[in-house]
Amino acid sequence: MQKYFILSLIVSIIVVIFAVTNAAAVPVTVFFTQYEISLALIIIITTAFGAIIATMIALVKQFNLNKQIKSLTTKNQTLMLENKKLQEVHLPTTGNSPADTAEEKNNATDI
């Protein structure tokens, strides 16, 4: 996580340096209206929008992963309870291990 933060900080510094060195005013047309805006401002605004969009995509992905984790955790707990119930039904309560139980069954069929 720290690696990504440091990497994004470095990229942000590079973008700001690039924007400041290109501070000339340029014409921008938006919906049939033309504005004179600093190129540095355009670069910073578009970079910010890109970061916001990337964050939204990451949040949607994280939300879906959390939903899947919750579903799988619930399914796991259900299966563990079912497994425990099946073990209680099929294993004798005398403390014999499953291997001992199988050996007793083999001895009973030999007689």
C-alpha positions as CSV (number, residue, x, y, z in Angstrom):
1,M,0.0,0.0,0.0
2,Q,2.8,2.4,0.8
3,K,4.4,1.6,-2.6
4,Y,1.3,2.8,-4.4
5,F,1.1,6.0,-2.3
6,I,4.8,6.8,-3.0
7,L,4.4,6.0,-6.7
8,S,1.3,8.2,-6.9
9,L,3.1,11.0,-5.1
10,I,6.0,10.9,-7.5
11,V,3.7,10.9,-10.5
12,S,1.8,13.8,-9.1
13,I,5.0,15.8,-8.6
14,I,6.0,15.1,-12.2
15,V,2.6,16.2,-13.5
16,V,2.7,19.4,-11.5
17,I,6.2,20.2,-12.7
18,F,5.1,19.5,-16.3
19,A,2.0,21.7,-15.9
20,V,3.9,24.6,-14.4
21,T,6.5,24.5,-17.2
22,N,3.6,24.6,-19.8
23,A,1.7,27.5,-18.3
24,A,0.9,29.3,-21.6
25,A,-2.8,30.2,-22.2
26,V,-4.5,28.0,-24.8
27,P,-7.9,28.3,-26.5
28,V,-10.4,25.6,-25.3
29,T,-13.8,25.0,-26.9
30,V,-16.5,23.6,-24.7
31,F,-20.0,23.2,-26.1
32,F,-19.7,26.0,-28.8
33,T,-18.0,28.4,-26.3
34,Q,-14.3,29.2,-26.5
35,Y,-12.2,30.0,-23.4
36,E,-8.6,31.0,-22.9
37,I,-7.3,28.9,-20.1
38,S,-3.8,28.1,-18.8
39,L,-2.5,24.8,-20.1
40,A,-1.2,24.0,-16.5
41,L,-4.8,24.3,-15.2
42,I,-6.1,22.0,-18.0
43,I,-3.4,19.4,-17.2
44,I,-4.1,19.5,-13.5
45,I,-7.9,19.3,-13.9
46,T,-7.7,16.4,-16.4
47,T,-5.3,14.6,-14.1
48,A,-7.7,15.1,-11.1
49,F,-10.6,13.8,-13.1
50,G,-8.6,10.7,-14.1
51,A,-7.7,10.1,-10.5
52,I,-11.4,10.4,-9.5
53,I,-12.5,8.0,-12.2
54,A,-9.8,5.5,-11.3
55,T,-10.8,5.7,-7.6
56,M,-14.4,5.1,-8.4
57,I,-13.5,2.0,-10.5
58,A,-11.4,0.7,-7.7
59,L,-14.1,1.3,-5.2
60,V,-16.7,-0.6,-7.3
61,K,-14.2,-3.5,-7.6
62,Q,-13.5,-3.5,-3.8
63,F,-17.2,-3.4,-3.1
64,N,-17.8,-6.5,-5.3
65,L,-14.8,-8.3,-3.7
66,N,-16.1,-7.6,-0.2
67,K,-19.6,-8.8,-1.2
68,Q,-18.0,-12.0,-2.6
69,I,-15.9,-12.5,0.6
70,K,-19.0,-12.1,2.7
71,S,-20.9,-14.6,0.6
72,L,-18.1,-17.2,0.7
73,T,-17.6,-16.7,4.4
74,T,-21.3,-17.4,5.0
75,K,-21.2,-20.5,2.8
76,N,-18.0,-21.7,4.6
77,Q,-19.7,-21.4,8.0
78,T,-22.7,-23.3,6.7
79,L,-20.6,-26.1,5.3
80,M,-18.5,-26.3,8.5
81,L,-21.7,-26.7,10.6
82,E,-23.0,-29.3,8.2
83,N,-19.7,-31.2,8.4
84,K,-19.8,-31.1,12.2
85,K,-23.3,-32.4,12.3
86,L,-22.4,-35.2,9.9
87,Q,-19.4,-36.2,12.0
88,E,-21.5,-36.3,15.1
89,V,-24.0,-38.6,13.4
90,H,-21.5,-41.0,11.8
91,L,-18.8,-41.3,14.4
92,P,-19.4,-43.2,17.7
93,T,-19.1,-41.2,20.9
94,T,-16.8,-43.6,22.5
95,G,-13.8,-41.7,21.4
96,N,-12.6,-44.1,18.8
97,S,-10.9,-42.6,15.8
98,P,-12.3,-43.2,12.3
99,A,-9.4,-45.7,11.6
100,D,-10.3,-47.7,14.7
101,T,-14.0,-47.8,13.6
102,A,-13.0,-49.1,10.2
103,E,-10.8,-51.8,11.7
104,E,-13.7,-52.9,14.0
105,K,-15.9,-53.2,10.9
106,N,-13.3,-55.3,9.1
107,N,-13.0,-57.6,12.2
108,A,-16.8,-58.0,12.4
109,T,-17.0,-59.2,8.8
110,D,-14.2,-61.7,9.2
111,I,-16.0,-63.6,12.0
